[in-house]
Amino acid sequence: MSNLYKISIIVLLYIIVKKQCFACEMKEFQYAITIRSMRSIPSQSLTCGGVLLHGQWVLTAAHCVNDIREIMDIEVMGLSDPEGPFERIAIRSSKVHSLYDSKTVEYDYALLYLNEEFPTYLKYPKIPGRAYVENCINTDYQKTFVVAWEENLPKKKKRTGHSMTPYCIKVKTEENGVCMDTFRSKLNNKVMMCTRSVSDGRQPCKGDSGGPLICGGLVVGLVSFGMDCRIRYKESIFARVDASIPFIQETMRQNGFYLENDTQEGYEVYTIVNAGIIVEHSSLLLGVTLILILLTTIYN
């Protein structure tokens, strides 16, 4: 085998591997955010990912915030403009799923209510129902990946300013049985899903928890747990977002929001809507209608 042939093979393999791990275009994934501690207190330090479902609502992993004593010491960082600096907004309150189990990590869902609305014009992600997520698990989608952050990589210098660097890890969905063998524990198929990394063996790191697993353009899971990310080509566990819908629905109802359902490519999807805006629009419409009736009565 000639040296030229060997070099060609190496270059080809490098290109193939390189394509598996790529820089994320933040204009596509502005809803991917990071959650950080505002104070440098080791016992209260926090680094996690999350999904901005609405200007004031973030969906993340329950284990990220379950033990935080002062939720107001935590802030969300994200982009309102793909070309601009990261916005930083404090958290008003948090709610962890009532069935969250820290031992089995089942129902690993939490919602964060922000102090103010995120100043962005982005299109918030739709939450897919069970049928879509099941299809992703059972179909070998080519575009299935996790949005992670370079600052969470081992030995990477951490940033505390107004900038973070996202990257995407290409993964393949697996049957939960594959992950059961790896983690030697039973997995709840209703609320958990399994993936294997194909991105040069990379997988989400500590600090990426709560970040989005994207399949076919929709967020289908949140990073829940996995092996040490320095160990390559291993599986990771994600909390299925479809199982969080009743929890989101109830939390929205209690806070003046609601989930609006729709269909996309034949699958049921949901988005968060501010009920107050609907009431304002309805009141305005009613006012205009009454004025028209009054004017009609006067001139007749």
URPEQUI-V617426 format. One record per residue. NEAR is the number of other ideal C-beta (glycine too) atoms within 8 Angstrom. Layout:
near=NEAR
near=NEAR
This chain:
near=3
near=5
near=5
near=6
near=8
near=9
near=8
near=8
near=8
near=8
near=8
near=8
near=8
near=8
near=8
near=8
near=9
near=9
near=7
near=10
near=12
near=9
near=6
near=11
near=7
near=10
near=6
near=6
near=12
near=13
near=13
near=15
near=12
near=12
near=18
near=11
near=12
near=7
near=6
near=5
near=7
near=5
near=4
near=11
near=8
near=11
near=10
near=15
near=19
near=17
near=16
near=17
near=13
near=9
near=9
near=8
near=14
near=13
near=14
near=17
near=14
near=13
near=12
near=13
near=16
near=10
near=4
near=11
near=4
near=7
near=10
near=7
near=9
near=16
near=11
near=18
near=12
near=14
near=10
near=11
near=6
near=8
near=3
near=6
near=5
near=9
near=11
near=8
near=10
near=11
near=14
near=7
near=7
near=11
near=8
near=10
near=12
near=6
near=6
near=14
near=8
near=6
near=4
near=7
near=11
near=10
near=13
near=13
near=15
near=16
near=13
near=16
near=11
near=15
near=6
near=6
near=6
near=13
near=5
near=12
near=3
near=8
near=3
near=11
near=10
near=10
near=15
near=15
near=12
near=7
near=8
near=15
near=16
near=8
near=9
near=13
near=9
near=5
near=7
near=5
near=9
near=4
near=8
near=14
near=11
near=15
near=13
near=15
near=13
near=10
near=11
near=11
near=8
near=6
near=3
near=8
near=4
near=5
near=7
near=4
near=4
near=6
near=7
near=10
near=7
near=13
near=12
near=13
near=13
near=12
near=15
near=9
near=13
near=10
near=6
near=11
near=6
near=11
near=12
near=11
near=7
near=9
near=9
near=5
near=6
near=5
near=11
near=8
near=6
near=6
near=10
near=15
near=13
near=15
near=14
near=12
near=15
near=7
near=12
near=8
near=8
near=9
near=14
near=12
near=10
near=7
near=10
near=14
near=16
near=15
near=17
near=15
near=16
near=14
near=13
near=9
near=5
near=12
near=13
near=15
near=14
near=20
near=18
near=15
near=8
near=11
near=9
near=4
near=12
near=5
near=6
near=9
near=5
near=12
near=15
near=17
near=14
near=14
near=15
near=13
near=14
near=12
near=11
near=13
near=12
near=6
near=12
near=15
near=10
near=8
near=10
near=12
near=8
near=5
near=7
near=5
near=12
near=9
near=13
near=8
near=6
near=9
near=7
near=9
near=4
near=4
near=11
near=10
near=14
near=14
near=11
near=14
near=10
near=9
near=9
near=7
near=8
near=9
near=8
near=8
near=8
near=8
near=8
near=8
near=8
near=8
near=8
near=8
near=8
near=8
near=8
near=8
near=8
near=8
near=8
near=8
near=7
near=6
near=5
near=4
